[in-house]
Amino acid sequence: MLPLVALVGRPNVGKSTLFNAFTRTRDALVHDQPGVTRDRNYGVCRLNEDHPFLVVDTGGIAGEEEGLAGATARQARAAAAEADLILFVVDAREGPMDDEILSWLRKLARPTLLLINKIDGMNEDTVRSEFARYGFGEMLTVSAAHRQGLDDLLDEVVERLPEEGTTETLDTDPNRIRIAFVGRPNVGKSTLVNRLLGEERMIASEVPGTTRDSIAVDMERDGREYRLIDTAGLRRKARVEEVVEKFSVIKTLQAIEQCQVAVLMLDAAEGVTDQDASVLGAVLDAGRALVVAINKWDGLTDYQREQAEALVSRKLGFVPWAEVVRISAKHGSGLRELFRCIHAAHASATHEFSTSEVNKALEVAYETNPPPAIRGHVSKLRYVHPGGSNPPTFIVHGTRLKDLPESYKRYLENFFRKRFKLVGTPVQFIFREGVNPYEGKKNVLTERQIKRKRRLIKHVKGK
C-alpha cells in the first residue's frame, strides 16, 4: 500500500494543476472557473521512482455546508482524514484568506505542509512574510502551471511520508471487470455507484451536471473484482456550451473507450430521450458491451411501468441484443439482476474463439442460407477467422463480397450470435476479398512466343 498525499484548499488555488503535475497526466479537469473539481480523484506520483505515493485531488472548501459546496467540502475532509500528509495549497496572489481551513486542519492534527502556489512573477520573500502568521515552520513556494519549485516540493514530500501507507491504489489486474456508468445528466449514476460501494464516494445531487470528472473506484463483490467508473452526463452537442462541460464530455468518451461493459442508465419516468440516443451512439461507436438499466423504477405505478416498457422496447429495438434491467439506485433493488447481465455481457464480449469453430459456423450458415445472386453472380464465403474481442470481431475472406447485401450480413451476425449465445455485445464482421495477383499486369510475350504465334497464324491462313 502506498502513502497518501491530499491536496486541500479553497477553490481555484491550483490543486488540480498540481495533481496533473504530480501524476504526469491530464486526469484532473483544469479551468479558471472556481469549483470545477467536486469528487475525489486519486492518482499515483512516480516522479521519484524509489518512493511512489498516492495523490488525491479534492474540491475547494468554500466555507459552505449546504448544497454542492457542502458536499464537495465533505469529500475534501474525508480525503484529508485518511491522508498521511496534507498539502495545504494557498494562492500567493490572493494572500492569506484561508483562516477557516487552517483552523480545521489544526483540529484534524494530521501532518500538514503549507504550499504557496502561483508564485511566478512575484517576490517570494514578500509572499512568505504575508503567510508567516499561519505559524508554519516551513513554507514551500511553487508555480504548478510552470512546474517551478516542484523538485524541491517532491523531495520534501518524500522525506515526510512513511514507507508504507494505508490506502490501496487502483491495481492493473486484467481480470478486473471495468464498468462505466453512462447516461444523460441526473439519471442516478453517482447514486448507483455510492450504493454499490456502500459509502458516499461520489457527490450525488438532484442538480444536473454534478459529476464533471470520470472517477474510477475499485470494488469487490461476491468474490469478483470490478472497477466502477462514474462519468459525467452526456448531452447533445448543440446543448454543450461551457468549456468545462466540453472537457467532461471528452473524459466520458475516454471512459467508454477504456471500459469493457457500459451500463446505460435511463430515467424510468422520462423514458428514452434524444439525449439517451446520443449516449447510446457513443457506446455503439466504441463497440463496447452494453447493459441498459432503467433507474427509479420503484416510483412508478403499474400503468406507468407498462408505458415505460413499451417505450423502451420501441425506441431501443435496434439493439435487441442488449439486456434491460429495472433498478432503484436509491433503494438498491435490482442490483443482483444488473450484475448478472454485466457478467453475461462481459463473458460474451471477451470470449476467445478458435478458427475451427468459427469456420464450422460459417459453413453451416452458408449451407443453410446461401447468399442471393447479384447480377448473375453469387458471393463466395471461403473462410473466416477471429479478429479480436470486445467486441467479438470476425474476418471473412471470399470473392465478390462487395456485392453481399446488408440483409445477408445481418443474417450472419444473428446466426453467429445465436450459435455462440452472445448477449449484451455487438458483433463485428469484416469482409475481405482476395486480391488477383495478375490484375493490371500485361502479358509480355517473349521473342520465341512471338515467332511461334506468327507461324500459327500463317498455318491457319494457309488452310
N, C-alpha and C positions, 0 to 999 in steps of 0.2 A: 504494500500500500504506500502511496506517495503522500508526502506532506502537502498541506493545502494552504494557499495564499488567497485571501479575499480582498477584492478591491471595493472599497466603500467610500461614499462621499455624496455631496449634493449633485443634482442633475447638471449635466453638461460641463463636468470638470475634466473629462478626458479618460474616464475609466475604460471605455470600450476601445479607444485608440491604444491605450496601454496594453489591454488584453490581446489585441491583434499583434502588437509588437512582441509580446512575450511568446505567443504561440506560433508566430510567423504564419498566420492565416488571416482570412477576412471573414471569420465566422461571426464576429460581432458587428451589428449594424452601427455605422458611424455617421452622424449628421449634426449640423449646428443646432438643430431644434432640440430643446431640452426634453427629457423624458422619453427618448427613443427606446432605451433598454428598460424592460419590465421584469422578465423572468430571469432566473439564474442561468448562466451559461458557463459550462465547465470546459476547460482545455488543458493541454499539457505543455509546459515550457521545457524545451530540451536545449536551450541555448548553452547551458553548462552540461555537457554530456555525462559527467560523473555524478551530477546531482540534479536529476529532473524533478519537477514538482508540478502539482496541480494549481491552476489559476481559475478563480471563479469571478466572472463579471456580474455585477449587480446593478439594479436600477438605482437612480438617485433618490436619496432620502430628503424629501421636501418639507418635513415637519407636519404633514397632514396625516390623519389617521383614518379618514373616510375615503370611500371610492377607490379608484385605481391607484391614486397616490399612496393610500394607506396599505393596499395590497402589495404594491411594489416595495414599500418600506419594510413590510413583514418578511418578504423574500430576502431582502438585503440583510436584515437582522438574523435570519436563520442561517444564511451563509457565513456571517461573521461569527456566530456562536460555535460553528463546527470547525473554524479555521485554526491552523497552527500559527499563522501570522496574518495580521491585518495591515494592509496598506491604506492609510487614511489619506485619500487624494484630495487636495485643495487646489484652487485656481489662483495662480500668482497675480493675475490681472485684476481680480476682484477683491483681493485682500482677505483678512480673517473674518469670515461670515459664517463659521461653522460651529458656533459655541454649543448648540443643542446636540449635534452629533458627537462632539468632543465629550460632553457630559455623559452621554450614553456609553461611549467607548470606555470611559474610566470605570463606570459601574460594571461593564462586561468583564473587565480585568483580564483581557487577552493580550498577548504580545502585539504591540502596535508600533508602526513606523510611519512618521509623518512624511508625506511625499508632496512636494510643491511642484505642480505641473504648469505648462505653458510659460516657461521661464525665458524662452527665446526673445532676444531684443531687450531684456530688462537687466537691471543691476542686481546681481544675486545677493550682495550684502544688504542692500536696501530691503529686498523681499524677505530675507531671513530675519531681519530686525522686526518687520511687521508681524511675523508669526512667532516671534520669541515668547510672546505672552501665553502661548499654548502650553509652555512648560516642557517641551520635549528636549531631551538631552542632545539628540542628534536629528537634523533635518536634511533630507536629500532633495535636490532640485533637478528636474528633468524637463525635457520637451518631448513628449511621447510622439507627437506628429513628425518631429525631425530626428528622432532617435538620439537626442542629445542627453547624455548622462545615464543611458541605460546600462552601460557596462558596470559603472560604479554601483548602480541600483541592484543589478544582478548579483554582484559579489556580496553586497550587504544582506540581501535576502537569503542567499545560500548559507551565509555564516550564521544567521539567526534561526534557520529551520532545523528541526530534528532530523535524524537519519530516516526514521520511519514515521508515517502519518497514520491516520485512522480512516481516511476517505478512499474508497475504491474508484479507480479510473475506468473509463469505458474500455473494455477489452476488445481484442480483434479476433475472437473465436468465430471461425467461418460457419459453425453450426448454429449460431445465434440468429434467430429469425428477425429480420429487420422489417418493421411495420410502420408505415407512415399513415397518420390520420389526416385526411384531407377533406375539403369541403368549402363552401362559402362561409362568410363570417357568421358567427353566433349560432352555429348548429350544435355546439356542445363538445367540440374536440378536446379542449383542455379539461372540461369536466370529466370526460371519459378517462383520460389519462390519469387524472387525480384519483378517480375511483379505482382504477387498476392498481395504482401504486399504494393506495391506502393512506395518502397524505396530500397536503396542499402543495404539491411540487410546482404546478403551473397556476398562474393567475387566471381564475375563471370569473367572468363578469358578463352581465347582460348587455354591456356596451359592445357593439360590433367592432371588430378590429383590435381587440385587446391584445392578442398574441401577434408579435411582429417578427421575432426570430424563429427559426426552426430549432427546437430544443430536443436533444436526444437523451434518453434515460434508459439504463439497463434494468431488466426486471427478470425475476424467476417465478414461474407459476407452474404448479403441478409437475415439478421436476424438469421443466423445459425452460430454456433461456431465450429472452426476447430483447430487442432494442426498440423501444417505442419512440417515435418521432412526432412531436406535436408541431403542426405547421400553422402558418398564418392563413386566414381565409382568402380564397381567390375570388376576384370579381371579374366581370368582363373588362376588356382592355379600355373601352370607352369610359368606364367609370373610375379607372385608376388615374388619379391626378397628382397626389402628393408624391414627392421624391422618395420618402421613406417607404411608402406602400409599394412603390415600384421595386425597391430593393427586397422587400418582404416577398413579393411575387417571385423574384429570382431565387430566393432561398427556398421557397416552397417547391419550385420546379426542380431544383437540385436535389431536394429531399426525395421527390418522386423518382428521380433517376437512380438514386442510391439505394432505395428500398427494394424489398423482394415482394411484399404484399402491400397494396394500397387499400385502406378502408375508406370508402367514400361515404361520408355521413350526410344524411338528409334530415330535414325537419319534417316530422310527420304531419304537422298542422299545415304546412305550406306546400308539401308535395315536391315534385321535380320542377325546378325553375330553369330559366335560361342560364343563370349563373352556375347551377349544378351541371348543366351540359358542358359548360366551359371547363369545369374542373375534370369532368369525366373525359373530355377530349385530351387533356394533358396527360392523364393516366394511360389512355389508349395509345397516344403518340409515343410514350416511353415503353410501351409493351409490357407493362407490369401486371402481375396477378391482381385481381380485383374482388373485393367483397363490399356489398352495399349494405350499410347499416342505417335503418330508419330510426332515428332517435326521437325521444319524447313521446313514445308510443303509449305510455301509461296514462297520458292526459286526454285521450280521445274516447269518444263514445263508440258504440258498435257501428253506427251508421258512418261516422267519420272514418273509422278504420276500413270499412268496405270501400268508401270513396278513395282513400289513400292507396289501398291495394290496387284498385282499378287504374288509378293514375300512374302508379309506378310501373305496372305491367304494360301499359300502353306506351309510355314515354321511354322506357328502357328496353323495349322489345328488340333493339338492335344489338344488345349484349345479353342474349339469353343464357350464355354460359356463366354469368356472374350470379352467385348465390346472394339472396336477400334475407337479412335477419332483422327482427324488430327488437329494439333495446330501449332501456332507460338509463342513460349515463348517470342521472342524479340518484336513482334508487338501486342501480346495479342489476336490474333484471335483464335476462337475455345474454349475459356475458359468456356463459358456457357454450351456447349455440354459436356465438360470434367466434370464439376461438376454435370451435370445430370446423367452421367454414375457413378460417385462416389457415389451419393445418392442411385442409384438403387442397386449398388453392396453392399453398407453398409446395406441397408434395408434387402437384401436377406441374407447376412452373419449373421446378428444379430437377425433375425426373431425367435420368440419363438413358437414352435409347441406344440399342445396338443396331448396326447397319442391317443385320439379317432380319430382325423383326419388322423394321420399317419397310424393307423391300417386300417382305411377305404381305404386309398390309397394302402396299401399293398394288401388288399383283392381284390380290383379292378384289380391291376396289376397281381395278381396270377391267377384270373379267365380269364383275357384277354389273357394271355400267360403263361401257366404253365411251370415249369422247365422241361427240357428233361430228359428222363430216362437214367441213367448211370449204366451199368452192371445189368440191370433189375430192378433197384430201382430208385425211384423219391424222390428228396429232398422235405421236407415239411417245409413251412414257417408258423409258428404258430402265432406269434405276433411280433410287433415292438414297440419301444418307443424311444422318443428323447434322445440323449446322449450328447447334448451340442450345442453351437453355435460358429460361427467364427472359423472354418467352420461348417455349419449345419451337425450334426452327428446323424445317426440313427442306433440303435442296434436291429438287427433282431435275434429272437430266433426260433429254429426249430430243425429238425433232418436231418442227412446226409448233412449238409451244407458244409462239406469239399469237397464234390463232386460237388458242384454248379459251373458250368462253368463260366469263366470270362465274356463270352458274355452275360450271364444272369445277372450278377452283373452290367454290363454296361447298360443293359435294365432297371433294377430297378433305377439306377441313372438317366437315361434320363427320365423315367416315372415320378419320383418324381420332377425332375427339371421342367418338363413341367406342371405338375399338380399344383405345388405351385408357378409357374412363378419365379423361381430362376435364376437370371442373375448375372454374374460377380463374382461368388464364387464357389469354389469346393464343392462337396458334398461327404461326407464320410459315408460308410456303414461298420458296424462291425457285423460279423456273429458269433453267439454263439450257440453251440449245447447243448442240455440238457444232464446232467450227469446221467448215470444209477447208482442209489444208491447201487445196488447189484453186480456191476462189480468187479470181483476179489475176491468175497466172496464165500466160500464153505458152502453149506447147511449141517450142522452137525445134524444128527438125534438123537433124544432122545432115552433112553432105551426102552420106551414104543413103539416108532415108529419102532425100530429095531425088537422087538418081533412080532409086527403086520405084518411087512414085511416078516418075516420068516414063519408065519402061512399062509400068502397069497401064498407064493411060494410053500409051502407044499401042500396046497389045489389044486393049479393048476397042480402040478405034479401028484397028486392022480387021477385027472380026465384023 
